[in-house]
Amino acid sequence: SVNEYSGFSFSGDEIARISAADYDSRRFFDEFVAQRRPCIIVGQLPHAAFDKWTLDYLEQAAGSEVLDIEYRDSTQGRYGQGRNKKMTFAAFLHELRAGNEHLYLTTQELPLDEEDRPGVMAAPVQQLTADFPLRPALLETLIPFTYNLWMGNSRCGSTSGLHHDFHDNLYVLLQGRKRFDLYSPADALRMHTVGEIVRVHANGRICYRGLLTEADGVDPQAAALDEALSQAEAAVAAAEQDVAAGTAGAQERLKQCEEALEAALENMLELRPQALSLDQLAGGKRRADGRAQALATEKGEEEDGE
């Protein structure tokens, strides 16, 4: 069957309303996260100071940050159409104070670390981390993937296109109203999707033609490529030992092993970055960088020898 989903499905029941004080992280995981069951958490997020987030406070904390702001031409227009412009956070907040209903702060491009791995947050959230727990007690069993902030004015309401995320969401409403229309992965094949669904994993992960992944989101090729890379590295190390020992034919074998290693590195780095786990992506780049440095060192020694 294409759809293997085995979690929660709607049957006319209301969404559960719970208090964070009544649940520890284990019970919350078992009753909601593991079952893919949505809920409404009533009350404030414990240990958060969102009541400080006035527009003046936000401007003082992160007003100089330059952001990508979505815009629309009228209140009947929709966001999510790829129409963005650069603004400082202070300028955006000024427009909100003036009642501008054509601008919307949404997700920002994540910065990369020294190993080209994406961070978990961008401005202006980076400047506000002292005001909320990065690992809420209710979600201690989960690893944060991204933190985002959405802001905008809309007296008549605005909508986002129907979509699905690949990660669990904790959505904290600070001001105004928000309505969510939710559909179970069990109904995925009944939806008019962009792309052809070829598999729905038991945990609800939806895969489209040309983008097949494992249930955890990793490309099936990634594990095989990572294993091939490890074997190629081991073969090079063994050949280098044979060269050092003066074994007959070792130099030629080392050359062949190095070529195989280069091919394995290329295969790993050419695989779509989103198909690799962070460890695989960073490991492949570290290996590539380290090998490039080793080759450069060897070339330098040869030139010195000449």
Secondary structure, DSSP 8 states (H G I E B T S, - for coil): --B---S---SS---EEEEGGG--HHHHIIIIITTT--EEEES--TT--GGG--HHHHHHHHTT-EEEEEE-SSTTS-S-SS-EEEEEHHHHHHHHHTT--SEEE------B-TTS-B-SB-TTGGGGGGGS-SS-GGGTTS----B---EE--SS---------SS-------SS--------GGGGGGS--SS-EEEE-TT--EEETT----TTS--HHHHHHHHHHHHHHHHHHHHHHHHHHT-TTHHHHHHHHHHHHHHHHHHHHHS-GGGS-HHHHHHHHHHHHHHHHHHHHHHHHHHHH-
